[in-house]
Amino acid sequence: MSWKKLYIIGVGPGDESYITPAARAKVAECDLLLSSQRLTRLFDRPIRKLDLKGDPPAAVQFILENRARLKIGVLVSGDPGLYSFLGVISNYLGQDEFEVVPGISSVQLAFARLKLGWEDACILSLHGRDADGGRDADGLAGAVAQHPTVAVLTDGRWTPREIARDLLGHGIEDREVIICENLSYPEERITVSDVRGALASADSRGLSVVIIRKRKGCPESSQASSTE
Ligand SMILES: C[S@@+](CC[C@H](N)C(=O)[O-])C[C@H]1O[C@@H](n2cnc3c(N)ncnc32)[C@H](O)[C@@H]1O
């Protein structure tokens, strides 16, 4: 049976001004666009809402059933290479069956807003970790102890405040904590604080990237105990 290639298209952090021309061109070529709720309003054409995160096998099944007829594009936020549906689809399709169109990541935009390089930052995601029933921010304290800069993707369970609580629980206090909320949207907000300040902050359950930085002059090794 013949099939058309699938396109995983990164469309940036949310505002249309961060969609690259290459992503726009690929979107225009596709017969059918699939995405989660948040991105369905980004383009001036219908986008079918699919539960890419909650039910990946059903999403893949839908793609397999329709790709003979339609050139399908799956829109993902930010860059597909960072915690996206790409991780799922590459378990089901061969290398020649799909292509990836890069996008501007929320992490990239966070570091740009802070005017900081991110070549030696450790990036990790707590997004979706509540599904494991875990009470500990798996690996976070270890990563913060080891790396001068850590960028964390959050969610409604692992909010910036819960992240601060986890760090304090592991004895990590002397860090700068920068909460980058709703990047690229009109309600974007950047809050520079420390671990105790983040714990005291109004909890944000929306989109955010939390950057945790060692302060200048802070010793290399920390008293934190690794959870790994
Ligand atoms: C499943 S991950 C996808 C990351 C995406 N591939 C990227 O490169 O940005 C979703 C998480 O990315 C972060 N995120 C995505 N868009 C954001 C935005 N506009 N502002 C702040 N954080 C964002 C949040 O931590 C969110 O929970």
The ligand as a Tripos MOL2 file, in Angstrom:
@<TRIPOS>MOLECULE
LIG
   27    29     1     0     0
SMALL
NO_CHARGES

@<TRIPOS>ATOM
      1 C1          4.9730   18.9360   26.0750 C.3       1 LIG1
      2 S1          6.0740   20.2470   26.4190 S.3       1 LIG1
      3 C2          6.4350   20.7450   24.7800 C.3       1 LIG1
      4 C3          7.6550   21.6300   24.6630 C.3       1 LIG1
      5 C4          7.8310   22.1640   23.2480 C.3       1 LIG1
      6 N1          8.1610   21.1110   22.3100 N.3       1 LIG1
      7 C5          8.8740   23.2650   23.1610 C.2       1 LIG1
      8 O1          9.8770   23.0950   22.4490 O.co2     1 LIG1
      9 O2          8.6400   24.3180   23.7750 O.co2     1 LIG1
     10 C6          4.9790   21.4940   26.9850 C.3       1 LIG1
     11 C7          5.6360   22.4090   28.0010 C.3       1 LIG1
     12 O3          6.4500   23.3780   27.3490 O.3       1 LIG1
     13 C8          6.4130   24.6020   28.0580 C.3       1 LIG1
     14 N2          5.8090   25.6400   27.1970 N.ar      1 LIG1
     15 C9          5.2630   25.4780   25.9770 C.ar      1 LIG1
     16 N3          4.8460   26.6540   25.4830 N.ar      1 LIG1
     17 C10         5.1260   27.5950   26.4180 C.ar      1 LIG1
     18 C11         4.9370   29.0100   26.4960 C.ar      1 LIG1
     19 N4          4.3670   29.7060   25.5240 N.pl3     1 LIG1
     20 N5          5.3620   29.6450   27.6310 N.ar      1 LIG1
     21 C12         5.9520   28.9630   28.6230 C.ar      1 LIG1
     22 N6          6.1580   27.6300   28.6040 N.ar      1 LIG1
     23 C13         5.7530   26.9510   27.5070 C.ar      1 LIG1
     24 C14         5.5440   24.3600   29.3000 C.3       1 LIG1
     25 O4          6.3860   23.9500   30.3630 O.3       1 LIG1
     26 C15         4.6620   23.2200   28.8140 C.3       1 LIG1
     27 O5          4.0940   22.5000   29.8880 O.3       1 LIG1
@<TRIPOS>BOND
     1     1     2 1
     2     2     3 1
     3     2    10 1
     4     3     4 1
     5     4     5 1
     6     5     6 1
     7     5     7 1
     8     7     8 2
     9     7     9 1
    10    10    11 1
    11    11    12 1
    12    11    26 1
    13    12    13 1
    14    13    14 1
    15    13    24 1
    16    14    15 ar
    17    14    23 ar
    18    15    16 ar
    19    16    17 ar
    20    17    18 ar
    21    17    23 ar
    22    18    19 1
    23    18    20 ar
    24    20    21 ar
    25    21    22 ar
    26    22    23 ar
    27    24    25 1
    28    24    26 1
    29    26    27 1
@<TRIPOS>SUBSTRUCTURE
     1 LIG1         1 GROUP 0 **** ****
